[in-house]
């Protein structure tokens, strides 16, 4: 693996509109310009060379085809997996932020 290759991240988040769990691959994750409670995801990666087409991934690709950067609330993020050997680096260290647990067992609206 070359040193210049960007890391690959798998982001799992809940869609704020319908609450469905979405998985998205991207090469770039940074602090958002929208504020402390958002992250910016860009350089989306979609697997287009497979024989089997996943309808959910194809829908997501169409949804994000004109999107330069996706800003997601940190409260919607379920997990971020790093799929390469590079480290995830943020411009500002937010390790001292206190996160309150969300009540994921409450399914009533």
C-alpha positions in Angstrom: 0.0 0.0 0.0 1.4 3.4 -0.9 1.8 6.2 1.6 -0.2 8.6 -0.6 -3.3 6.5 -0.8 -6.2 8.0 1.2 -7.8 5.9 3.9 -11.2 4.3 3.3 -14.0 4.8 5.9 -17.3 2.9 6.3 -19.8 5.2 8.0 -23.0 3.9 9.5 -25.6 6.5 10.3 -29.3 6.8 10.8 -31.1 8.8 8.1 -32.7 11.8 9.7 -35.8 11.6 7.5 -36.9 8.0 7.8 -34.6 6.6 10.6 -33.1 3.8 8.4 -29.6 2.7 9.0 -27.3 3.7 6.1 -23.8 2.5 5.3 -21.6 4.8 3.2 -18.0 4.4 2.1 -15.9 7.6 1.8 -12.3 8.6 1.6 -12.5 11.9 3.5 -14.0 12.7 6.9 -13.4 16.1 8.6 -14.8 18.5 11.1 -17.8 20.3 9.5 -17.9 24.0 9.0 -21.5 23.8 10.4 -20.2 23.5 13.9 -19.1 21.1 16.7 -21.9 18.7 16.4 -21.4 17.9 12.7 -18.9 16.0 10.6 -18.3 16.4 6.9 -18.0 13.3 4.7 -16.8 13.6 1.1 -15.1 11.6 -1.7 -17.8 8.9 -1.7 -16.8 5.4 -2.9 -19.3 3.1 -4.6 -18.4 -0.3 -5.9 -19.4 -0.2 -9.6 -17.3 -3.1 -10.9 -19.3 -5.9 -9.2 -21.5 -8.3 -11.0 -24.2 -8.2 -8.3 -25.8 -4.7 -7.9 -27.1 -3.8 -4.5 -30.3 -1.8 -4.8 -29.7 0.2 -1.6 -26.2 1.2 -2.7 -27.4 2.1 -6.1 -30.2 4.3 -4.6 -27.6 6.0 -2.3 -25.3 6.6 -5.2 -28.1 8.3 -7.2 -29.1 10.3 -4.1 -25.5 11.6 -3.6 -24.5 12.0 -7.3 -24.5 15.8 -7.1 -23.4 16.1 -3.4 -20.0 17.6 -2.9 -20.0 17.0 0.9 -22.4 15.4 3.3 -22.7 17.1 6.7 -24.1 14.7 9.3 -24.9 15.3 13.0 -22.7 13.3 15.3 -25.9 12.2 17.1 -26.9 10.4 13.9 -23.6 8.5 13.6 -23.7 4.9 14.7 -20.1 4.0 13.9 -17.2 4.9 11.7 -14.9 2.0 10.6 -11.5 2.7 9.1 -10.8 0.2 6.4 -7.2 1.1 5.8 -4.0 1.6 7.9 -4.0 5.4 8.0 -5.3 7.2 11.1 -8.4 9.3 11.3 -7.2 12.9 12.0 -9.4 15.8 12.9 -8.3 19.4 12.7 -9.4 20.1 16.2 -9.3 17.4 18.9 -12.8 16.9 20.4 -11.8 14.1 22.7 -12.9 16.1 25.7 -16.5 16.4 24.5 -19.1 14.7 26.6 -21.6 12.5 24.7 -24.9 11.7 26.2 -26.3 8.3 25.4 -29.3 8.2 23.1 -32.3 6.2 23.8 -32.3 3.8 20.9 -34.9 1.5 22.5 -37.7 4.1 22.2 -39.2 3.3 18.8 -42.4 5.4 19.2 -42.7 8.7 17.3 
